[in-house]
Amino acid sequence: MRAATLDLQPLWQHQLGLLLESTGEGIFGIDLDGHCMFINRAGARMIGFEPAQVLGSNMHELTHHSHADGSPYPDSDCPIFNAFRRGLPCRLDTEVFWRRDGGSFAVEYSSYPILDGAQVRGAVITFVDITERKRAADALREANAALESRVAERTRELSAALAQQRELSAYSEKVREEERTRIAREVHDELGSLLVALKMDVNWLDKRLAEQPGRPADAAQAMRETMRCKCQNMSRLIESAVDNVGRIITDLRPSILDHQGLWAALEWQAHDFVQSAELALDWGMDVAPAPALPEAAAMAVFRIFQEMLSNVGRHAQAGSIVVRIAADGQGLRLTVRDDGRGAPPEAFDAPTAYGVMGMRERALHLGGSISIASEVGRGSTFTLDMPMVAP
C-alpha cells in the first residue's frame, strides 16, 4: 500500500509540471525568505533566464529590485512579501519586473500565500507582461485627451460665435427700437399734424357752407348740402386716420413708457389687451421700492410682456389671465398665467416658436431667464426673472 502511494507522487509532480508549462503566464513559488522554489519556463523567459538559473535566487533582488524610474525598491516595501507573510493575497498592475539584460516591462502580478494548515510556507506568484496593454491604454488616453482638447476648442469657438450672435441680436434690437422711435416721432410730428390741419380745414369748409343763405329748392343750396355731406364724411375719414396713426405710433413706441415709466406702461398694456380680447384680468403689482430700469431694459421688459400677452391672444383660447409683477432693489419677476387650453412643453422649444425664442434672447441679454409651465387643458404660465441692474 505504501509502495503504491510512492508510485503516485512522481506522477502527480509530472502532471503539475505539465500544468505549469502549459500556461503563457509566468508562475513561480517562493519561500518565506523570498527564494525561488519553482518557476515555469514562460516566467523564466520573461525575465531573461532559464528555469534552472532562477531556482534558489531571491526573486525580489532578481526581478523586483527597483521601481519603474530606477529608484531602489526595498523588499520591506514589496507588496508580495508584505501580503503573503500575513497570509493575504494581493494583486497589482502598476509596477515593473526587471529582465536579466537590465530592461524592464510593465507587469500585472498576483500573489497567493502557500498555507500548511494555519502556517504560511511561502507564496505563489503569477505574472503577465502588460506592456502592450499599457501602451494601448496610453494611446487611448492620448487620443481621448486630444479629442477632449478639440471638443473644448470647438466648444469655445461655438460659445464665442453664440456670444457674438447674441450681441448682434441685441444690437439689432436696439437699432430697431431706435428706428421705431424715430418713425413714431416723425409720424406724430408730420403726418399727425397734417391730418389735424386737414380736419380743421374740412370743418371750416363745412361751417362756411352751412352759413350760406338760400332756399331749400334752390339748386345752389342743394349743391351746398351735398358738399356739406362730403365734408362731414371726409371729417369722419380723417378722424379714423388720426386714430390709426395714433395706434401705429403706440405700436412703434408707446408714449406712456416715456412719460409715465415702465410700471404704468405694463398696467396700461394689460388693461388694453384684455379689453380688446374680452378677457377677465386679475392684476397685481408690487414695485413700490423698486428703482427705475434703464430705458433699453425697460423697453425689453415691455416687449417681453407684449409677447406673453400676444401668445395668450393667439393660442390660449383663454377666458381670463392673471398678471403678477413684483420688483425690488434686487430683481424683477413678471408672471402671466392663463386658463386656456395649454400645450405640451416641447411646443415651446420647437424651431418655429419664434416668439418664445425672442423672449428668451431678450431676457438672456438682460441677465434674466424665461420659464414656462404648461399642461394641456390647464393653461400656461410665463415667468420672467431678471436682475434690476441689467449686465
Rosetta blueprint (number, residue, H / E / L):
1 M L
2 R H
3 A H
4 A H
5 T H
6 L H
7 D H
8 L H
9 Q H
10 P H
11 L H
12 W H
13 Q H
14 H H
15 Q H
16 L H
17 G H
18 L H
19 L H
20 L H
21 E H
22 S H
23 T L
24 G L
25 E L
26 G E
27 I E
28 F E
29 G E
30 I E
31 D E
32 L L
33 D L
34 G L
35 H E
36 C E
37 M E
38 F E
39 I E
40 N L
41 R H
42 A H
43 G H
44 A H
45 R H
46 M H
47 I L
48 G L
49 F L
50 E L
51 P H
52 A H
53 Q H
54 V H
55 L L
56 G L
57 S L
58 N E
59 M H
60 H H
61 E H
62 L H
63 T H
64 H L
65 H L
66 S E
67 H L
68 A L
69 D L
70 G L
71 S L
72 P E
73 Y L
74 P L
75 D H
76 S H
77 D H
78 C L
79 P H
80 I H
81 F H
82 N H
83 A H
84 F H
85 R L
86 R L
87 G L
88 L L
89 P L
90 C E
91 R E
92 L E
93 D E
94 T E
95 E E
96 V E
97 F E
98 W E
99 R L
100 R L
101 D L
102 G L
103 G L
104 S E
105 F E
106 A E
107 V E
108 E E
109 Y E
110 S E
111 S E
112 Y E
113 P E
114 I E
115 L E
116 D E
117 G L
118 A L
119 Q E
120 V E
121 R E
122 G E
123 A E
124 V E
125 I E
126 T E
127 F E
128 V E
129 D E
130 I L
131 T H
132 E H
133 R H
134 K H
135 R H
136 A H
137 A H
138 D H
139 A H
140 L H
141 R H
142 E H
143 A H
144 N H
145 A H
146 A H
147 L H
148 E H
149 S H
150 R H
151 V H
152 A H
153 E H
154 R H
155 T H
156 R H
157 E H
158 L H
159 S H
160 A H
161 A H
162 L H
163 A H
164 Q H
165 Q H
166 R H
167 E H
168 L H
169 S H
170 A H
171 Y H
172 S H
173 E H
174 K H
175 V H
176 R H
177 E H
178 E H
179 E H
180 R H
181 T H
182 R H
183 I H
184 A H
185 R H
186 E H
187 V H
188 H H
189 D H
190 E H
191 L H
192 G H
193 S H
194 L H
195 L H
196 V H
197 A H
198 L H
199 K H
200 M H
201 D H
202 V H
203 N H
204 W H
205 L H
206 D H
207 K H
208 R H
209 L H
210 A H
211 E H
212 Q L
213 P L
214 G L
215 R L
216 P L
217 A L
218 D L
219 A H
220 A H
221 Q H
222 A H
223 M H
224 R H
225 E H
226 T H
227 M H
228 R H
229 C H
230 K H
231 C H
232 Q H
233 N H
234 M H
235 S H
236 R H
237 L H
238 I H
239 E H
240 S H
241 A H
242 V H
243 D H
244 N H
245 V H
246 G H
247 R H
248 I H
249 I H
250 T H
251 D H
252 L H
253 R L
254 P L
255 S H
256 I H
257 L H
258 D H
259 H H
260 Q L
261 G L
262 L H
263 W H
264 A H
265 A H
266 L H
267 E H
268 W H
269 Q H
270 A H
271 H H
272 D H
273 F H
274 V H
275 Q H
276 S H
277 A H
278 E L
279 L L
280 A E
281 L E
282 D E
283 W E
284 G E
285 M E
286 D E
287 V L
288 A L
289 P L
290 A L
291 P L
292 A L
293 L L
294 P L
295 E H
296 A H
297 A H
298 A H
299 M H
300 A H
301 V H
302 F H
303 R H
304 I H
305 F H
306 Q H
307 E H
308 M H
309 L H
310 S H
311 N H
312 V H
313 G H
314 R H
315 H H
316 A H
317 Q L
318 A L
319 G L
320 S E
321 I E
322 V E
323 V E
324 R E
325 I E
326 A E
327 A E
328 D L
329 G L
330 Q L
331 G E
332 L E
333 R E
334 L E
335 T E
336 V E
337 R E
338 D E
339 D L
340 G L
341 R L
342 G L
343 A L
344 P L
345 P H
346 E H
347 A H
348 F H
349 D H
350 A L
351 P L
352 T L
353 A L
354 Y H
355 G H
356 V H
357 M H
358 G H
359 M H
360 R H
361 E H
362 R H
363 A H
364 L H
365 H H
366 L L
367 G L
368 G L
369 S E
370 I E
371 S E
372 I E
373 A E
374 S E
375 E L
376 V L
377 G L
378 R L
379 G L
380 S E
381 T E
382 F E
383 T E
384 L E
385 D E
386 M E
387 P E
388 M L
389 V L
390 A L
391 P L
